[in-house]
Amino acid sequence: MQAAGSVPVVGNGYTWLRQFLPYAGAANLADGSCSFVGLGRESFAYPDAPHDLMTTGAMDPGKCCVTCSMCTQIMRDHGRTGCVIKDSALYGPMFKKYNAEAVARDLHIARGLHPSAPLPVTIGHEFSGDVTAVGGGVDNVRVGQRVTVEPCIVCGKCDACRHGDYGYCEHISFTYRNGDGAMADYVVAKAPYVYELPEYLTYETGALIEPLSVATHAVRRAQVALGETVLIIGAGAIGMMVAAMCRRSGAAQVIIADFSDSRLEMALQVGATIAINSGKADLEQEVARLTGGKGVDKSFECVGRESCFLQAIMTLRRNGTATVVGIYEKPQVTFPASRLVTHEIRIQGAQGYCWDFPIAIAAARDLPLEKFVTHTFPLEQLQQALNTALDRGSNSIKVIVKP
């Protein structure tokens, strides 16, 4: 096992990065015995496991060595409370966390409800940090640089990759889905996906480039044009960032809907022009009133619920486009298919990013990303940070954990 505090040797094309945001993703086991100490990327295995767990941590006798969501799964499947640690080769660029990492969509994973990342898996994909080591052949980053990482995994061989459309790779995945999430002292990343943070970005705001890139990708997919009217359903971090990028793209009217008045107020500060509390008003009726009965040119579903999906398509004008960004914990939805014919609307999805990180980094210069950070916790209060992110009453948007 890699000794605590030391920097592992890395192979060609890779870099070690010292991370700046331990992810708030651990939780107590039923017996309250969860203990997490990050020591770098190791391979964990538990008796009779179908595969190894790629995660981080250290195990004391009788203590849990990984995030509780993983341990809960292990206990459920195998009736055990511990794991066996075995040595593992470390192969890739890596961050050592010092200051900040954002807590957001990984909550789906922590609850075991992400359709593409079944437990057990190490969570954390919004982060920033320092480069601590580089492998042979790496010439785009250097030790000591402040950086963030695009956490995608692509094959580089399929037709999409060979045409430069790596976001549509036939084998695309993301580091956290493969058990190499950022909740660790170090994380490995391929050098081409490492981006230097400009001076106007802190470690905290640098960790928000990943969700800003998701929003950027969605807006580019929707081809938002000058003078258009758009609707964003869901004023979470992604929804608000979509609003900001729509405004930057020239949308004349940016309507955003949510149940939270505090989130809607903030959305107006970052780019939205009209806010609707859909818990107090009928969203479809309000959109019809605001658009003279025509509907919006583009809609964005940023929640991941069937009711929001329906609102996204029913508020569109004829020949409009709905872009689905939300993660659906319940993947099956029912909607009036005749709407596709009678209104000739288009429904598309937006996942991740493809050449969007540089655009997001440039756009961040003029965006108040610091407003998205509503809560900050020390690493010792990891459980409280996760609870805060899950608690709707906390009015949290981005929760930062600092070691």
C-alpha positions in Angstrom: 0.0 0.0 0.0 1.1 3.5 -0.7 2.4 5.2 2.4 0.5 8.2 3.6 1.9 11.5 2.4 4.1 10.0 -0.4 3.5 10.6 -4.1 3.2 7.4 -6.2 5.1 6.8 -9.3 3.1 7.4 -12.4 3.2 6.0 -15.9 3.6 7.6 -19.3 0.9 10.1 -20.2 -0.4 10.5 -16.7 -0.2 13.0 -13.9 -0.7 13.0 -10.1 -2.8 15.8 -8.8 -3.0 16.9 -5.2 -6.7 17.5 -4.7 -8.3 20.5 -3.0 -11.8 19.3 -2.1 -12.5 16.1 -0.2 -15.9 15.1 -1.3 -18.7 15.1 1.2 -19.9 11.6 0.4 -19.4 9.4 3.5 -22.1 8.5 5.9 -22.4 6.4 9.0 -23.2 2.7 9.0 -26.2 1.4 10.9 -23.9 0.7 13.9 -22.3 4.2 13.6 -18.8 2.8 13.0 -17.9 4.4 9.8 -14.3 5.7 9.7 -12.7 7.2 6.6 -9.1 8.2 6.2 -7.9 8.9 2.7 -4.4 7.7 1.8 -4.5 7.6 -2.0 -5.9 5.3 -4.6 -5.9 1.7 -3.4 -7.7 -1.4 -4.5 -10.2 -2.7 -1.9 -11.7 -6.2 -2.0 -14.2 -7.8 0.3 -14.7 -11.5 0.8 -16.7 -13.2 -2.0 -17.0 -9.9 -3.8 -17.8 -10.1 -7.5 -15.1 -7.5 -8.3 -12.6 -5.3 -6.6 -13.6 -1.9 -5.3 -11.4 0.9 -6.6 -11.6 3.5 -3.8 -9.6 5.2 -1.2 -9.1 4.9 2.5 -7.5 3.1 5.4 -8.9 0.4 7.6 -8.5 0.1 11.3 -9.5 -3.2 12.9 -13.3 -3.3 13.1 -13.7 0.0 11.3 -15.1 0.8 7.9 -12.6 1.8 5.3 -14.8 3.2 2.6 -17.8 5.4 2.2 -20.7 4.2 4.1 -22.8 3.9 1.0 -20.4 1.3 -0.2 -20.1 -0.4 3.2 -23.9 -0.5 3.4 -24.0 -2.3 0.1 -21.3 -4.7 1.2 -23.2 -5.4 4.5 -26.4 -5.9 2.5 -24.8 -8.3 0.0 -22.4 -10.1 2.2 -23.3 -9.6 5.8 -19.8 -8.1 6.6 -18.8 -4.7 8.0 -15.2 -4.6 6.8 -13.0 -4.8 3.8 -9.7 -6.3 3.0 -7.1 -3.9 1.5 -4.7 -5.1 -1.1 -2.0 -3.2 -3.0 -2.8 -1.8 -6.3 -0.8 -0.2 -9.1 -1.5 3.6 -9.4 -1.8 4.6 -13.0 -2.7 8.1 -13.9 -2.7 11.8 -13.3 -3.8 12.7 -9.8 -4.9 15.5 -7.5 -4.2 15.9 -3.8 -7.1 17.7 -2.2 -6.4 20.6 0.1 -9.2 23.1 -0.1 -12.3 22.4 -1.9 -14.6 20.0 -3.8 -18.2 20.5 -4.7 -21.0 18.2 -3.6 -23.9 17.7 -6.0 -24.9 15.0 -8.5 -22.9 12.4 -6.6 -25.8 12.4 -4.1 -27.7 10.2 -6.6 -24.8 7.7 -6.4 -24.4 7.9 -2.6 -28.1 6.9 -2.2 -27.6 4.1 -4.7 -30.0 5.7 -7.2 -27.8 6.6 -10.1 -28.7 4.5 -13.1 -25.1 4.4 -14.5 -23.1 4.1 -11.2 -24.3 1.2 -9.1 -22.7 0.9 -5.6 -20.1 0.3 -4.5 -18.1 3.0 -6.2 -16.0 5.9 -5.1 -17.8 9.2 -5.6 -16.6 12.7 -6.4 -16.1 14.4 -9.8 -16.2 18.1 -9.2 -12.8 19.1 -7.9 -9.6 21.1 -8.3 -6.1 20.8 -7.0 -2.4 20.9 -7.6 -0.3 18.7 -9.9 2.1 16.8 -7.8 3.8 14.5 -10.4 3.6 13.8 -14.1 4.4 10.7 -16.2 6.6 10.5 -19.2 5.3 12.2 -22.3 3.2 14.7 -20.5 3.9 18.2 -21.8 0.6 20.1 -21.2 0.8 20.3 -17.4 3.6 20.7 -14.9 4.1 20.0 -11.2 2.7 22.8 -9.1 0.0 23.9 -11.5 -3.5 24.7 -10.1 -5.8 22.6 -12.3 -9.2 21.0 -12.7 -10.1 17.8 -14.6 -12.6 16.7 -17.1 -13.5 13.4 -15.6 -14.5 11.5 -18.7 -13.1 8.2 -20.0 -13.2 7.5 -23.8 -11.7 4.9 -26.0 -10.1 7.1 -28.6 -10.7 4.4 -31.2 -14.4 4.5 -32.2 -15.7 6.6 -35.1 -17.0 9.3 -32.8 -13.6 9.6 -31.1 -11.7 9.6 -34.3 -13.9 12.5 -35.6 -13.2 14.5 -32.4 -16.7 13.9 -31.0 -15.4 12.1 -27.9 -18.6 13.0 -26.0 -20.4 10.4 -28.2 -17.7 7.7 -27.6 -19.3 4.3 -28.0 -17.6 3.3 -24.7 -17.8 6.6 -22.8 -17.8 6.5 -19.1 -16.7 8.7 -16.2 -14.0 8.3 -13.6 -16.4 8.1 -10.7 -18.5 5.4 -12.4 -15.4 3.3 -12.6 -14.6 3.7 -8.9 -11.9 6.4 -9.3 -13.8 9.3 -7.9 -12.3 12.4 -6.4 -13.0 11.6 -2.7 -9.4 10.9 -2.0 -6.1 12.5 -1.2 -4.9 11.8 -4.8 -6.7 11.0 -8.0 -5.4 9.9 -11.4 -6.3 11.7 -14.6 -5.1 11.5 -18.2 -3.1 14.6 -19.1 -5.3 15.8 -22.1 -8.2 16.3 -19.7 -6.3 18.4 -17.2 -7.0 22.2 -17.4 -5.0 24.9 -15.7 -7.0 27.3 -13.5 -6.6 30.9 -14.5 -5.9 33.5 -11.8 -9.6 34.6 -11.6 -10.6 31.1 -10.4 -10.0 30.0 -6.8 -9.9 26.3 -5.9 -13.5 26.5 -4.8 -14.8 28.1 -8.0 -12.4 25.9 -10.0 -14.2 22.9 -8.7 -17.4 24.3 -10.2 -16.0 24.2 -13.8 -17.3 20.7 -14.2 -21.0 21.5 -13.6 -20.6 24.7 -15.6 -19.3 22.6 -18.4 -22.4 20.4 -18.2 -24.6 23.5 -18.5 -22.4 24.8 -21.4 -22.8 21.5 -23.2 -26.6 21.5 -22.8 -27.0 25.1 -24.0 -24.7 24.4 -27.0 -26.7 21.2 -27.8 -29.9 23.3 -27.7 -28.4 25.9 -30.1 -29.9 28.8 -28.1 -30.0 31.8 -30.4 -30.3 35.6 -30.1 -33.7 36.8 -29.0 -35.1 33.4 -28.1 -37.3 32.6 -25.0 -36.1 29.7 -22.9 -37.5 27.9 -19.9 -35.3 26.1 -17.3 -37.1 23.7 -15.0 -35.1 23.3 -11.8 -33.1 26.0 -10.1 -30.4 23.8 -8.7 -26.7 24.6 -9.6 -27.0 23.1 -13.1 -30.3 24.8 -13.8 -28.9 28.2 -12.7 -25.8 27.7 -14.7 -27.9 26.8 -17.7 -29.8 30.1 -17.2 -26.5 32.0 -17.0 -25.2 30.4 -20.2 -28.5 30.9 -22.1 -28.3 34.6 -21.2 -24.7 34.7 -22.5 -25.8 33.0 -25.7 -28.3 35.8 -26.4 -31.6 34.6 -25.1 -33.9 37.6 -24.6 -36.1 36.0 -22.0 -34.8 33.3 -19.5 -37.6 31.8 -17.4 -36.7 29.6 -14.5 -39.0 27.5 -12.4 -38.5 25.9 -9.0 -40.3 25.4 -5.6 -37.6 27.3 -3.7 -38.0 31.1 -3.5 -34.4 31.5 -2.2 -33.0 29.5 -5.2 -35.2 31.5 -7.6 -33.9 34.7 -6.1 -30.4 33.6 -6.7 -31.2 32.5 -10.3 -32.3 36.0 -11.1 -28.8 37.2 -9.9 -26.9 34.9 -12.3 -28.9 35.2 -15.5 -32.6 34.4 -15.3 -35.0 37.2 -16.2 -38.2 35.7 -14.8 -38.7 33.4 -11.9 -41.8 31.2 -11.3 -42.4 29.3 -8.1 -44.2 26.3 -9.6 -45.4 25.2 -6.2 -47.5 28.4 -6.0 -48.5 28.9 -9.7 -49.4 26.6 -12.6 -46.2 26.6 -14.7 -47.8 25.8 -18.0 -50.4 28.6 -17.6 -47.7 31.1 -16.5 -45.5 30.3 -19.6 -48.6 30.6 -21.9 -49.3 34.0 -20.3 -45.7 35.2 -20.7 -45.4 34.0 -24.3 -48.8 35.1 -25.6 -49.9 31.5 -25.8 -47.1 30.4 -28.1 -44.8 28.6 -25.7 -41.0 28.9 -25.4 -38.4 28.3 -28.1 -36.3 26.0 -25.9 -36.8 24.2 -22.6 -34.3 22.5 -20.3 -35.4 19.8 -17.8 -32.8 19.9 -15.0 -34.6 17.9 -12.3 -35.0 14.3 -13.4 -38.7 13.8 -12.7 -41.6 12.8 -14.9 -43.7 15.8 -14.0 -40.8 18.1 -15.0 -40.3 16.2 -18.2 -44.0 16.8 -19.1 -43.7 20.5 -18.3 -40.6 20.7 -20.5 -42.5 19.4 -23.6 -45.9 20.9 -22.9 -44.5 24.4 -22.6 -42.8 24.3 -26.0 -43.9 26.3 -29.0 -44.4 24.4 -32.2 -41.1 23.3 -33.6 -39.5 23.9 -30.2 -36.7 21.8 -28.6 -36.6 20.3 -25.1 -33.2 19.3 -23.7 -33.2 16.8 -20.9 -30.3 17.3 -18.4 -31.7 15.8 -15.2 -30.7 12.4 -13.8 -33.7 10.1 -13.6 -33.7 7.9 -10.6 -37.0 6.4 -12.0 -36.1 6.2 -15.7 -39.5 5.4 -17.1 -41.7 8.3 -18.1 -45.1 8.6 -19.8 -46.0 11.5 -22.0 -48.5 12.3 -24.9 -46.6 11.1 -27.9 -49.0 12.8 -30.2 -47.4 16.1 -29.2 -44.4 15.1 -31.2 -46.5 15.0 -34.3 -49.0 17.8 -33.7 -46.3 20.3 -32.6 -43.3 18.8 -34.4 -41.3 19.3 -31.2 -37.8 17.7 -30.6 -36.7 16.0 -27.4 -33.0 15.5 -26.9 -30.6 14.8 -24.0 -27.4 16.3 -22.8 -24.8 14.3 -20.9 -21.5 15.5 -19.8 -19.3 17.6 -22.1 -17.4 17.6 -25.4 -14.9 20.4 -25.8 -16.9 22.4 -23.3 -14.4 22.8 -20.5 -12.4 25.6 -22.2 -15.6 27.5 -23.0 -16.8 27.1 -19.4 -13.4 28.3 -18.0 -13.5 31.4 -20.2 -17.2 32.1 -19.3 -16.4 31.8 -15.6 -14.5 35.1 -15.7 -17.8 37.0 -15.9 -19.9 34.7 -13.7 -20.3 35.0 -9.9 -19.5 31.3 -9.3 -18.7 32.1 -5.6 -22.5 32.7 -5.1 -23.1 29.0 -5.7 -21.1 27.9 -2.6 -23.7 28.2 0.2 -22.1 25.9 2.8 -18.5 25.0 3.8 -17.5 22.2 6.2 -14.3 20.9 7.5 -13.5 17.3 6.6 -14.3 16.2 10.1 -17.9 17.1 9.5 -18.3 15.0 6.4 -21.5 13.5 7.5 -23.1 16.8 8.3 -22.0 18.1 4.9 -23.8 15.3 3.1 -26.9 15.7 5.2 -26.9 19.4 4.4 -26.7 18.7 0.7 -29.6 16.3 1.0 -31.7 18.5 3.2 -34.1 20.7 1.0 -34.7 22.9 4.1 -31.0 23.9 4.2 -31.3 25.9 0.9 -27.9 24.5 -0.1 -26.7 24.8 -3.7 -23.1 23.7 -3.5 -21.6 22.3 -0.4 -17.8 22.5 0.0 -15.7 20.3 2.2 -12.2 21.4 3.2 -9.6 19.1 4.8 
